[in-house]
Amino acid sequence: MKGGMVMENQAKCGCGADHHGHLCMLRSNGLYDEISKATSDPKFYCFTCGGEANCAENLCAPAPIEA
């Protein structure tokens, strides 16, 4: 059915939103190259999963990593 196709992979992020750039969603979709780029110099961690990322935008519940 053209134009009305529903994508199979429409999972919601761990925070309940549709955030395709969050580490949990990248991991679920097997996008390990993207994860590697997003975690090369982490400045934030996630309260939800404990993941670390360069930018807060890649996490569900970000908090800065204290030096």
PyRosetta script that sets phi, psi and omega in degrees:
from pyrosetta import init, pose_from_sequence

init()
pose = pose_from_sequence("MKGGMVMENQAKCGCGADHHGHLCMLRSNGLYDEISKATSDPKFYCFTCGGEANCAENLCAPAPIEA")
pose.set_psi(1, 102.9)
pose.set_omega(1, -175.0)
pose.set_phi(2, -74.4)
pose.set_psi(2, 139.4)
pose.set_omega(2, 178.0)
pose.set_phi(3, 81.7)
pose.set_psi(3, -25.2)
pose.set_omega(3, -179.3)
pose.set_phi(4, -113.4)
pose.set_psi(4, 19.2)
pose.set_omega(4, -178.4)
pose.set_phi(5, -68.7)
pose.set_psi(5, 142.0)
pose.set_omega(5, 176.7)
pose.set_phi(6, -107.0)
pose.set_psi(6, 128.8)
pose.set_omega(6, 179.4)
pose.set_phi(7, -73.1)
pose.set_psi(7, 136.1)
pose.set_omega(7, -179.5)
pose.set_phi(8, -67.6)
pose.set_psi(8, -38.8)
pose.set_omega(8, -173.5)
pose.set_phi(9, -93.5)
pose.set_psi(9, 77.9)
pose.set_omega(9, 179.4)
pose.set_phi(10, -118.9)
pose.set_psi(10, 40.9)
pose.set_omega(10, -179.2)
pose.set_phi(11, -64.7)
pose.set_psi(11, 149.5)
pose.set_omega(11, 176.3)
pose.set_phi(12, -90.0)
pose.set_psi(12, 151.6)
pose.set_omega(12, 178.9)
pose.set_phi(13, -67.4)
pose.set_psi(13, 163.0)
pose.set_omega(13, 177.8)
pose.set_phi(14, -58.6)
pose.set_psi(14, -24.4)
pose.set_omega(14, 178.9)
pose.set_phi(15, -89.5)
pose.set_psi(15, 4.2)
pose.set_omega(15, 176.1)
pose.set_phi(16, 91.2)
pose.set_psi(16, -0.2)
pose.set_omega(16, -178.8)
pose.set_phi(17, -108.1)
pose.set_psi(17, 175.6)
pose.set_omega(17, -178.4)
pose.set_phi(18, -98.0)
pose.set_psi(18, 73.9)
pose.set_omega(18, -175.5)
pose.set_phi(19, -110.8)
pose.set_psi(19, 94.2)
pose.set_omega(19, -176.1)
pose.set_phi(20, -71.1)
pose.set_psi(20, -17.7)
pose.set_omega(20, -178.1)
pose.set_phi(21, -93.1)
pose.set_psi(21, -3.7)
pose.set_omega(21, 179.0)
pose.set_phi(22, -72.5)
pose.set_psi(22, 146.1)
pose.set_omega(22, -177.6)
pose.set_phi(23, -52.9)
pose.set_psi(23, -41.0)
pose.set_omega(23, -178.2)
pose.set_phi(24, -62.5)
pose.set_psi(24, -37.2)
pose.set_omega(24, 179.2)
pose.set_phi(25, -75.5)
pose.set_psi(25, -39.2)
pose.set_omega(25, 176.8)
pose.set_phi(26, -60.6)
pose.set_psi(26, -43.0)
pose.set_omega(26, 179.5)
pose.set_phi(27, -63.7)
pose.set_psi(27, -45.5)
pose.set_omega(27, -179.7)
pose.set_phi(28, -60.8)
pose.set_psi(28, -30.5)
pose.set_omega(28, -178.4)
pose.set_phi(29, -95.0)
pose.set_psi(29, 5.3)
pose.set_omega(29, 177.0)
pose.set_phi(30, 68.3)
pose.set_psi(30, 26.8)
pose.set_omega(30, -177.8)
pose.set_phi(31, -91.3)
pose.set_psi(31, 65.6)
pose.set_omega(31, -173.4)
pose.set_phi(32, -68.2)
pose.set_psi(32, -29.9)
pose.set_omega(32, 175.4)
pose.set_phi(33, -64.9)
pose.set_psi(33, -40.5)
pose.set_omega(33, 177.8)
pose.set_phi(34, -66.4)
pose.set_psi(34, -39.8)
pose.set_omega(34, 178.0)
pose.set_phi(35, -61.7)
pose.set_psi(35, -43.6)
pose.set_omega(35, -179.8)
pose.set_phi(36, -59.1)
pose.set_psi(36, -42.8)
pose.set_omega(36, 178.2)
pose.set_phi(37, -65.7)
pose.set_psi(37, -40.3)
pose.set_omega(37, -175.2)
pose.set_phi(38, -77.9)
pose.set_psi(38, -9.7)
pose.set_omega(38, -176.5)
pose.set_phi(39, -123.8)
pose.set_psi(39, 15.6)
pose.set_omega(39, -175.4)
pose.set_phi(40, -68.4)
pose.set_psi(40, -28.5)
pose.set_omega(40, -179.5)
pose.set_phi(41, -146.1)
pose.set_psi(41, 71.7)
pose.set_omega(41, -172.0)
pose.set_phi(42, -63.8)
pose.set_psi(42, 135.2)
pose.set_omega(42, 177.2)
pose.set_phi(43, -121.4)
pose.set_psi(43, -10.6)
pose.set_omega(43, -177.2)
pose.set_phi(44, -135.2)
pose.set_psi(44, 153.4)
pose.set_omega(44, 172.4)
pose.set_phi(45, -126.8)
pose.set_psi(45, 163.5)
pose.set_omega(45, -177.4)
pose.set_phi(46, -104.5)
pose.set_psi(46, 128.0)
pose.set_omega(46, 175.8)
pose.set_phi(47, -63.1)
pose.set_psi(47, -30.8)
pose.set_omega(47, -175.2)
pose.set_phi(48, -75.5)
pose.set_psi(48, -52.5)
pose.set_omega(48, -173.2)
pose.set_phi(49, -113.6)
pose.set_psi(49, -11.3)
pose.set_omega(49, -178.8)
pose.set_phi(50, 81.9)
pose.set_psi(50, 1.3)
pose.set_omega(50, 178.4)
pose.set_phi(51, -65.6)
pose.set_psi(51, 155.9)
pose.set_omega(51, 178.6)
pose.set_phi(52, -120.8)
pose.set_psi(52, 141.0)
pose.set_omega(52, -177.5)
pose.set_phi(53, -144.4)
pose.set_psi(53, 160.1)
pose.set_omega(53, 178.3)
pose.set_phi(54, -66.2)
pose.set_psi(54, -39.4)
pose.set_omega(54, -175.2)
pose.set_phi(55, -122.0)
pose.set_psi(55, 144.6)
pose.set_omega(55, 178.2)
pose.set_phi(56, -60.6)
pose.set_psi(56, -29.0)
pose.set_omega(56, -177.4)
pose.set_phi(57, -63.6)
pose.set_psi(57, -16.4)
pose.set_omega(57, -179.2)
pose.set_phi(58, -93.0)
pose.set_psi(58, 9.3)
pose.set_omega(58, -177.1)
pose.set_phi(59, -129.5)
pose.set_psi(59, 151.8)
pose.set_omega(59, -179.8)
pose.set_phi(60, -74.2)
pose.set_psi(60, -45.2)
pose.set_omega(60, -176.9)
pose.set_phi(61, -131.9)
pose.set_psi(61, 74.6)
pose.set_omega(61, -172.3)
pose.set_phi(62, -75.2)
pose.set_psi(62, 148.1)
pose.set_omega(62, 172.1)
pose.set_phi(63, -144.9)
pose.set_psi(63, 145.2)
pose.set_omega(63, -179.6)
pose.set_phi(64, -67.8)
pose.set_psi(64, 145.0)
pose.set_omega(64, 174.3)
pose.set_phi(65, -81.5)
pose.set_psi(65, 124.0)
pose.set_omega(65, 179.3)
pose.set_phi(66, -81.2)
pose.set_psi(66, 133.0)
pose.set_omega(66, -178.9)
pose.set_phi(67, -78.3)
pose.dump_pdb("model.pdb")
